Amino acid sequence: MTVAQAAESVDLALALKVVEEMSPITEGDIIPLLQRLQDTYGYLPPDVVLAICEETELPAHVASIWCAAVGVLRAMYEGVTACSILSSGHSA
């Protein structure tokens, strides 16, 4: 997915503003960046994560791990076990 394609599905202006405020972004900034994006949107839209990783040239696999961890925690809060999420092959 390109930045332009992601922009069609979610407003990237907010995410790009966060990136601008935190620039320059290094690999050590991935978790704080994702936390800021999550605070900004109220959740972490996958399109935003992919677009920001592309824009900043940060590794998307690290962001994916963060998203999965957040999903497991949310599912546990909602009474779904982490094992059922992982065995289903779905992220929360």
C-alpha positions as a Markdown table, in Angstrom:
| # | Residue | x | y | z |
|---|---|---|---|---|
| 1 | Met | 0.0 | 0.0 | 0.0 |
| 2 | Thr | 1.3 | 3.4 | -0.9 |
| 3 | Val | 0.9 | 6.5 | 1.2 |
| 4 | Ala | -1.6 | 7.8 | -1.4 |
| 5 | Gln | -3.7 | 4.7 | -1.1 |
| 6 | Ala | -3.7 | 4.8 | 2.7 |
| 7 | Ala | -4.8 | 8.5 | 2.6 |
| 8 | Glu | -7.9 | 7.5 | 0.8 |
| 9 | Ser | -9.1 | 5.2 | 3.6 |
| 10 | Val | -8.0 | 7.2 | 6.7 |
| 11 | Asp | -7.0 | 10.8 | 7.3 |
| 12 | Leu | -3.2 | 10.7 | 7.3 |
| 13 | Ala | -2.9 | 14.4 | 8.0 |
| 14 | Leu | -3.0 | 13.8 | 11.8 |
| 15 | Ala | -0.4 | 11.0 | 11.5 |
| 16 | Leu | 1.9 | 13.1 | 9.3 |
| 17 | Lys | 1.7 | 15.9 | 11.9 |
| 18 | Val | 2.8 | 13.5 | 14.6 |
| 19 | Val | 5.7 | 12.4 | 12.4 |
| 20 | Glu | 6.7 | 16.0 | 11.8 |
| 21 | Glu | 6.6 | 16.8 | 15.5 |
| 22 | Met | 8.8 | 13.8 | 16.3 |
| 23 | Ser | 11.2 | 14.1 | 13.4 |
| 24 | Pro | 13.8 | 12.9 | 12.9 |
| 25 | Ile | 12.5 | 9.5 | 13.7 |
| 26 | Thr | 14.8 | 6.6 | 14.2 |
| 27 | Glu | 14.2 | 2.9 | 15.0 |
| 28 | Gly | 14.4 | 3.8 | 18.7 |
| 29 | Asp | 11.3 | 6.0 | 18.2 |
| 30 | Ile | 9.0 | 3.2 | 16.9 |
| 31 | Ile | 7.1 | 2.5 | 20.2 |
| 32 | Pro | 6.7 | 6.2 | 21.2 |
| 33 | Leu | 5.6 | 7.0 | 17.7 |
| 34 | Leu | 3.0 | 4.2 | 17.7 |
| 35 | Gln | 1.8 | 5.3 | 21.1 |
| 36 | Arg | 1.4 | 8.9 | 19.9 |
| 37 | Leu | -0.5 | 7.7 | 16.8 |
| 38 | Gln | -2.7 | 5.5 | 19.0 |
| 39 | Asp | -3.5 | 8.5 | 21.3 |
| 40 | Thr | -4.2 | 10.6 | 18.2 |
| 41 | Tyr | -6.7 | 8.3 | 16.6 |
| 42 | Gly | -8.0 | 6.5 | 19.7 |
| 43 | Tyr | -6.8 | 3.2 | 18.1 |
| 44 | Leu | -4.1 | 2.3 | 15.7 |
| 45 | Pro | -5.4 | 2.1 | 12.2 |
| 46 | Pro | -3.4 | -0.5 | 10.2 |
| 47 | Asp | -3.4 | 1.8 | 7.2 |
| 48 | Val | -1.8 | 4.5 | 9.3 |
| 49 | Val | 0.9 | 2.2 | 10.6 |
| 50 | Leu | 1.8 | 1.0 | 7.1 |
| 51 | Ala | 1.8 | 4.5 | 5.6 |
| 52 | Ile | 4.0 | 5.9 | 8.4 |
| 53 | Cys | 6.4 | 3.0 | 8.1 |
| 54 | Glu | 6.7 | 3.6 | 4.4 |
| 55 | Glu | 7.0 | 7.4 | 4.9 |
| 56 | Thr | 9.7 | 7.1 | 7.6 |
| 57 | Glu | 11.4 | 4.0 | 6.3 |
| 58 | Leu | 10.9 | 2.3 | 9.6 |
| 59 | Pro | 10.5 | -1.5 | 9.6 |
| 60 | Ala | 6.8 | -2.5 | 9.4 |
| 61 | His | 7.4 | -5.8 | 11.1 |
| 62 | Val | 8.1 | -4.1 | 14.4 |
| 63 | Ala | 5.0 | -2.0 | 14.1 |
| 64 | Ser | 3.0 | -5.2 | 13.4 |
| 65 | Ile | 4.3 | -6.8 | 16.6 |
| 66 | Trp | 3.2 | -3.8 | 18.6 |
| 67 | Cys | -0.3 | -3.9 | 17.0 |
| 68 | Ala | -0.6 | -7.6 | 17.7 |
| 69 | Ala | 0.4 | -7.0 | 21.4 |
| 70 | Val | -2.2 | -4.2 | 21.8 |
| 71 | Gly | -4.8 | -6.5 | 20.2 |
| 72 | Val | -4.1 | -9.3 | 22.5 |
| 73 | Leu | -4.3 | -7.0 | 25.5 |
| 74 | Arg | -7.6 | -5.6 | 24.3 |
| 75 | Ala | -9.0 | -9.0 | 23.7 |
| 76 | Met | -8.0 | -10.1 | 27.2 |
| 77 | Tyr | -9.7 | -7.1 | 28.6 |
| 78 | Glu | -12.8 | -8.0 | 26.7 |
| 79 | Gly | -12.7 | -11.6 | 28.0 |
| 80 | Val | -11.3 | -13.3 | 25.0 |
| 81 | Thr | -8.2 | -15.4 | 25.6 |
| 82 | Ala | -5.0 | -14.6 | 23.8 |
| 83 | Cys | -4.7 | -18.2 | 22.7 |
| 84 | Ser | -8.0 | -18.1 | 20.9 |
| 85 | Ile | -6.9 | -15.0 | 19.0 |
| 86 | Leu | -3.5 | -16.5 | 18.1 |
| 87 | Ser | -5.0 | -19.9 | 17.1 |
| 88 | Ser | -7.7 | -18.2 | 14.9 |
| 89 | Gly | -5.0 | -16.4 | 12.9 |
| 90 | His | -6.7 | -13.1 | 13.4 |
| 91 | Ser | -5.4 | -10.0 | 15.1 |
| 92 | Ala | -7.7 | -8.1 | 17.4 |
